[in-house]
Amino acid sequence: MVKVSLLLCFLGLVAFGFVHGSLAAEKIGTFELKKGNFSVKFTNWGATIISVVLPDKNGKLADVVLGYDSVNDYKTDATYFGAIVGRVANRIGGAQFTLDGKHYKLVVNEGKNMLHGGPKGFSDVVWTVRKYMNKGPAPHIVFAYKSFDGEEGFPGDLFVTVAYTLIGDNQLSVRMKAKALNKATPVNLAQHTYWNLGGHNSGDILSEDIQIFASNYTPVDSQLLPTGKIVSVKGTPYDFLKSHPISSNINKLASGYDINYVLDSSTGNKLKRAAIVHDKKTGRMMELLTSAPGLQFYTSGLLKDVKGKGGFIYHKHAGLCLETQTFPDSVNHPNFPSTIVNPGKNYKHHMLYKFSTAAPSS
């Protein structure tokens, strides 16, 4: 009787996606959402975006995200192409933190620090496909993952979902949610797609114009860890309050941009503008809105000879990342927005991409 009850319990957990990926034996596959000539493809390995196909000003279609031809290549990927990263995105200094009087030591994967959830973070696990509707006015897919207590050193079980939905005209909504099941734990999820609006195989992104709606940023030390200060972008290479080419001041930085911006708050709207990117040659424009307080702007300064789609070789600055997030290393900086989620409470993070070949909405 006990064995039967345990079996029924296990089957119930599998059905609701509460069993760790290796136990649930979820099959790795690819999935497409399509609306007109706008299409997005995914894999449940890392809940990853593997392609975004958009028209240019002449109606010519192109894939505007960096990635690979084979899903198997994402399993050995070191760039986080298109993945959801967590349990805590970005860096945690010393791969450690103290919470409620208890010290937690995490798994190191960048020097003495933790990056993007550790060597086997959310980008390197199989997610369950909970919903998949590729037709109708709002095609969508929902991925789920159960992170176990102690995974990569983090406390508590955490149930995570990511919903991708095509809405309106050429818009992609990304809703990340997480629920702490039994212990307080830090949570900071980020979407890590590398964008090149000229097309993934068009070269570098240095000529693209970008505007970032942030008057301040969080400076970092030699390990790219925040110092804890919040300073103005005025008079620095980080000032993108007015749109201008990425190339304008990039030579003043050792490896290009890899910095967290403190987004300016909007009033009366949960979503605020984070950034607008414009590729003048193709006319493609991407506007990003978010509910998160921060934005990591990364110009892929560490990319080097990565063989991507169609055999194209991605070099330094081949793509740009706009990762909306809570601030890096927030667990070790009390003055930063908190990433702690208490048992029974929910973490929510909404991103909205608006693609066009015209001026952005005012």
N, C-alpha and C positions, 0 to 999 in steps of 0.2 A: 504493500500500500504506500509506503514511504517512497519507494522507487518510482511508482506511478505518479505520485504527486510532484516529485522533483522533475520528472520528465515533462509533465504538463506545464509546470512553471517555466522550464527552459524553453519549451516551444512557444509559450506566450511571450517570453522576452525576445526571442528571435523575430516573431511576427511584428513586434512593435519597435524593432531596431535597437533594443537595449543590450544586445550581446556584442562583445568586442568583435571587430571585423573578422579576425582569423577563425573564431568559433562559428560565426554565422556563415562563413564561406561564401560571401557575396561575390558574384561574378563581375569581373572588370569588363566594362563595355564603353561604347561611345553613344552619344545621344544628341539629337539636333532639334533646335527650336527655329522655326522659320515663319516669317511674316512678310509677304511680298518678296522683294529682293534683298531683305535684311535677314541674315541667318547667323546663328551662334551654335557652335558645337562644344560638347563637354565630354569629360570622362569622370566616372565615379572614383577614380584614383585621385585623391586629393581634392575632390569636388572642383575639378579644374576646368577653366575655359581653355579650349584648344584652338578655336578659330572664331573670328568675327568678320563676316563678309559684308561690305558696305559699298554703295555706289559712290563715284566721285562726281564732280560738277558736270561731267559729260555722260554720266550714267554707267561708266565702266566700273565693274565690280573688282574688288581686291580684298584679300585677307589682311587685316590690319593689326594682328597680334603675332608675336614671336612664339614659336613652338616647334613641335616635331611631327613627323608623318605617322610614327607608330606610338601606340599607347605604351608599349614596353619601354620606350625611351624616357618616358616620364618617371619610370620607377628608379632610374639611375641619375635623374636630373639633379644638378647642384645649383640651379639658377632660380628655382621656384616658379618657373614659367606657368602663369595662369592659375596657380593654386590658391586655395584657402590656407593661410598659415595661422598657427596657434598651437597650443592653448593660449600662449601669449606671443603675439607678433613682435617683431623687432628685437631689441637686445635687453637682456637682464644682466646687470653688472655683477661679476663674480659668480654668476649662475647661482644666486642665493637671495633669500629674502626672509624676513621675520613677519609672522602674522599671528595675532592673538597670543603673543608670547612664545610661539614655537618657531624654531629656526628650520628652514627648508633648504636643502642642498639639491640643486637641479643637475641635469646631465649637460656637461659642457660640449659645445660644438664649434666655438669660434674663440680661439685663444683660451682665456680663462672665463669666458662669458657664454651665455646661452643666446642663440639667435633663432628666431621664428619657431620656438617651441621645442628646440633640441634636435638631435640627429634623426629622430623618428617622430616629428611633429605631425600635425594634421594634414600636411601636404604629402605625407608618405604613408598613408593608410587608405584602406578601401572603405568608402562610404556606401551606405545603403540608399537605394533609390526608393523613396517613400511615395512620391507622386510623379507622374510623367504624362503631360498632355501637350501633344505637339500640333494640335489644331485649335480652331476657334479664335475669338478676339484677343485672348491673352494666353498664348502658349507658355507653358511653365514646366519646371522640373524642381523637385525638392530632394536634396540629399540630407542624410542623417548619419551621425556618428556618436557612439557611446565611448567617451574617454574614461578610463578606469582610474580608481584611486591609486596614486603613486606613479602614474604614467609620466615618464621623463622627470619624475621627482615631484610633480604637482599634487596637492592634496585634494581628495574627494572625487567622487564620480560626477561626471558632467555630461549632460545630453545636449547635443549640438545639432542644429539644422541650418541649411542654407537654401534659400529659395531664389531661383533665377526666373524672371518673367519678362516676356516681351510685351510692352504696352505702347499705346499711342502709335506715333509714327517714328520708327527707328529709335526706340527707347528701350533700355535694358535696366530692369530693377533687380537689385541684389539685397536680400534681407537675411541677415545673419542673426540667429538667436541661440542662446544657451541657457540651460537651467542647472544650477548647482543642486545636486540631489541630497548630499549629506554632510558636506563640510564647506566652509568658506574657502574660496579659491580665487586667484587672479584670472581674469579672462580678457583677452584683447585680440579679436579676430581681424584679419585683414585680407583683402583680395589682391593678389600679386601678379596681375597681368602686365606684360610688357607691350606697350602700344607703339605703333609706328603708322601714323595716318596716311603716309605715302604708300603703304603696303609693306608687309613684313620683310620683303626682299628688295626694298628700295634704297638701302644704304643707311646712313645715320639720321638722327632726329634733330641735329643741331640747328637746322634752318627753320624748324617749326616754331611758331610763336606760342607763348604761354602766358597766361595771366593767373596768378594765384591770389585768392582773396584772404590774405593774411598779413597783418601789420607787424607780427612778431614771429620769432622762431626760437627753438631751443638749441643753443650752441652745444657742441660736443668736444670731447677730448681726443687724444690720439687713437683711442680704441673705438671711436664713434659712439661713446656713451655720453648722454646728456650731463652737463655740469650741474644742472638743477636751476640754472638761470633762465629767464625769459627776457629776450632783448628785441629791440626794434630792428626791422629789416632796413630801415632808412640808412643810406650811405654804405650799404653792403652789397656784395654780389647776389644776395638772396632776395633782393627787392624785385618782385614781379607784380606789384600792385597795378602797374600799367603793362599791358601786353607788349612783349618784345621777344626777339629771337632767343632761343636757349643759348646760342653761341655767344651772345653779347659779352658776358662776363665769365664764361666757364673756364677760360684760361687762367683766371685768378685762383682757381681751386685745383688741388692736386689731382683728384680723380673725377672731377665733375661734381654734380649735385647728389647728395645723399643725406638729407636733413629733414627734420620734422618742423612743420609750420603750425603755429597756433592760429586756427581759423577764426576770422572775425565772425561774431555772432550776428544772426539776423533776428528781426523782431516779428513775432506773430506767425512763425513758420518753423515747423520741426526740421525741415530740410533747409540747409543753407548752401550757397554756392561755395565750392571749394576751388575749382580751376576751370579754365577754358583753354583748349589746345586747338591750334589752327594750322593746317598744312596748306600753304599758299599755292603750291603747284597743283594739287588735286582738288583744292577747295574744301576738303573734308574738315569738319569741325566736331570736336567732342567737348561737351559741357558736363561737368561732374558736380552733383549735389550730394550732400551727406548729412547724417545726424551726428557724426562723430566730431570731437573737438580738435583733432589733429589731422595732418596730411603729411605723409612721407613722400618727398619728391626725390626720385632716384633716376639718374640718367645712364644706368648700366655701365658704370666705369670699370667694373670688374669682369665684364664679358670679354672673352678672348677665344676666338677660333672655335665657336660652338656650331656644330653642324646641325642645321635646322631643317625646316620643311623644304622638300624638293632638292635637298643637298646644298641649299644656300648656307654660306658661312656667316654667322653673326659675329661682328667685331664690336669693339668698344663703342658705346653710344648708339647701338643699333635700335634701341627701344627706350621708352621712358615708362616708369612706374609712378602711379598716383595712388598710394595706399592710405585711405582714410582710416583713422585709428585713434585710440587713446595714446597719450604720449609714451615714448619709449622709457623703459626702466621706471615706470611710475611706482612700482612696488617699493622702490628705494628712495623716492622723492615725495615726501608728504605734501609738498606744495603743488604737485601735479594732480590732475583729475584722477580719482581712484579707479582702479581696475578690479577691485574686490567685489565678488558676487557671493552673497550669503545663501545658505541652504533655503531652498524653496523660492528664491528670487530669480528673476530673469535678466539676462543680458540681451540687449537689442542694438542692432547696428544696421542702418539702412543706407544704401548707396543708389543713386539714380544717374545713369549715363544717358545723355541726349545727343544723338548724332544728327548732323545736318550738313548741307553745303551752302547754307545761308548764314546771315548774322544771327547770333544767339538771342533768345528772348530776353527782354529787358526786365 
